[in-house]
Amino acid sequence: LLSSNWVEVDTNLKELFERHEKKDEYLFQSKVGDYTYRINLSTGQQTNLTTGRTRQIRKVDPATQHVLPLPGSEGVAETLASTAGGESGGPEYQVWVDGGWKKVSRRDHDAIAANVAEMNLVFKIDGDRTVDMNDNTITRADGTVRRIRLMDASAGIKGALKRTATTAFSGATGTVATPEVIPGEKCTEPFKRTFAAHDFNKDSYIQKTELTRKWVEQAVQLAPQEVTETEELIKCAVDQIYQDMDIDQSGRVNQAEWVHYWLLEQTTPSFHAARMVQNQIRSWSGRDGGFLARLTDAFEQGDVDNDGDIDMNEMKTVCERLVASGRTTPEVAGAKKHLDRREELDPQREFNYFDFVSELLGRDKNEVYLYQYDISNGKASWAAPVLLWQRMEGIWHTGVVVYDKEYWFGGKIFESEPGTTPFGTPVKKIKLGETNANKDELWDLLATTLVREYTRESYDVLTHNCNCFSEEVSQFLLAQHIPDEVRLQPQKVMDSVVAKMLRPALNKWLGGFDVNAVDRQRAASKEQADQIWEQLGVGSIVTFSPMEGGRPVVAEILAKDETTCDVRFWEPTGGVLGGTFIEIQGATRAQVQPFRGNPQYKTGRVVQRRASIQDLAMSKSAMVTDETKSTRCDMFAAYCVSPSKDEN
């Protein structure tokens, strides 16, 4: 799965998959070219250990392109489900709506999951929408086609471990982020229960200092030989949560802040988006202490059928009720705007909590443009038919312009002032669309993930160039392709003699720009990312991202090698005063970043240890390495503590 599109793997990887499949080896590690891959064929995961990026893989019938069962799996349903897995542990589907990815409604999720479980890959929902899991689309009766996707493959790690951890003791009732839900209750009720469980002083507040003390007390029971390390990890974990949750930064949170934060956590398309909403709310709550409580109450009242979503009719009722209150507050102003623009919206649209808050507060959309530069300076229009046997308007270099900046690839990933790249004046400026993604989200993708794939060494004018980069950025921001005249141009000229002759010189020129290429710019480079990785070591406190776009958790590095590390993090349970240490082996360099950008945060750990494994281990599948043919275990471990010492 590349840039939200399924593409055929290259010949080398295909041969690698087939060779191991014939030997019934479904978990293996191998070096292909400059990259080392960890492959799990039975769960559909491919991790590039060199870049740290995990992608989904699937097997299809070459004639029909229909999904086939992966080797070692029990069927198509398991194939699709195993590459997903959100916080609840099952498949988590998202749909591209109004400029961004959002989780599908519970009703649609249940319909998709039920059909996939029966191996129905093309089916209807509500009789008027057609879902095709072969090409990941949902088509409405009016012909509108929307993209759907599964969450990133790495999401399954955390979801699966949570299930193991929280079912270990009969008293546990889910985690703080995913509490147990009683059928038919309001979506806010589970979080109100977890608030009550953590209101230790029974004063209607959860104090930061008290929460830290309680969690440390519980956590050290699990690691009595690592008291200092555990204390430092818990302190940083609580600091991170309160930085986002504590709206007025008072060191305590009330029920409205607690419920709002975890509802947002469940429904936001990315943690960057959630943080942006929190900043908006923070700016208003300082002037209006009751603002957040009114917001959560309005959503609770609007969700009449208690399914966690508000449809257009319910939204209308909520907004009319807010306007009738006569208050001059942000949610009322947002309600008026919604009522004024209802004709512009999809009548079948549903609002989860994040959508609801964003609609009332206003989440800015940003226009996205593709700047096209003709590096032939107009010569392609007359020379190409003669030299390349192709008609071309230009030989295109491109950059994506959004947030008043231009993003482009030329050996490094650059952010510069639009139109100031070394390629002169753009010949075309094409509006691609509008995105809800924000600047921090994009830079996070560039600086932590794409930076290791788009390097001076990997640049190739025909197969891995600036236009490939623009395609990835467009897919991230808009879930759509850049124009075919740009995207498919290399395929048209790849076999020509002239293209092969010019290839080395063009690679050196177009892939060789350095940080001084243009004025007023910044660059994300592999060297910078590698330097950050090298600064991390045993005992470093980091933020670990179990899933793409998900909330990073504060973790400690237990062990580290050249490309991966073992980490542990604390996951408090929801309805009881207990918690879980989750330990993961093989976290990639793209999944960890220094806590608050500072590699000096450490727990004091000196001696490294591998992620532990006991009876609660989620997986013990032997992995074959092509280099040595030796085996090792891919290990995930979760250990729990309950309130009663007798149960430990």
Secondary structure, DSSP 4 states (H G I P E B T S, - for coil): -BTTB--PPPHHHHHHHHHHHHTT--EEEEEETTEEEEEETTTTEEEETTTTEEEE--EE-TTT--EEPPTTSSSHHHHHHHT---TTSS--EEEEETTEEEEPPHHHHHHHHHHHHTT--EEEETTTEEEETTTTEEE-TTS-EEEEEEPPTTHHHHHHHHHHHHTSSTT--BBSSSB---TTS-TTHHHHHHHHHH-TTSSS-EEHHHHHHHHHHHHHHH-TT-HHHHHHHHHHHHHHHHHHH-TT-SSEE-HHHHHHHHHHHHH-S-HHHHHHHHHHHHHHHTT-TTHHHHHHHHHHHH-TTSSS-EEHHHHHHHHHHHHHT---SHHHHHHHHHHHTGGGS-TT-EE-HHHHHHHHH----EEEEEEEEETTTTTHHHHHHHHTSS--S--EEEEEEETTEEEEESSSEEEE-TT-STT-S-SEEEEEEEE---HHHHHHHHHHTGGGTS-TTT-BTTTBSHHHHHHHHHHHHHSSPPPHHHHTHHHHHTT-HHHHHHHHHHHHHHT---TTSSSS-EEE-HHHHHHHHHH--TTBEEEE-SSTTSPPEEEEEEEE-SSEEEEEEEEEBSSSS-EEEEEEEEEEGGGEEEGGG-TT-B----S--PPP--TT-SEEEEEEETTT--EEEEEEEEEEE-SSGGG-
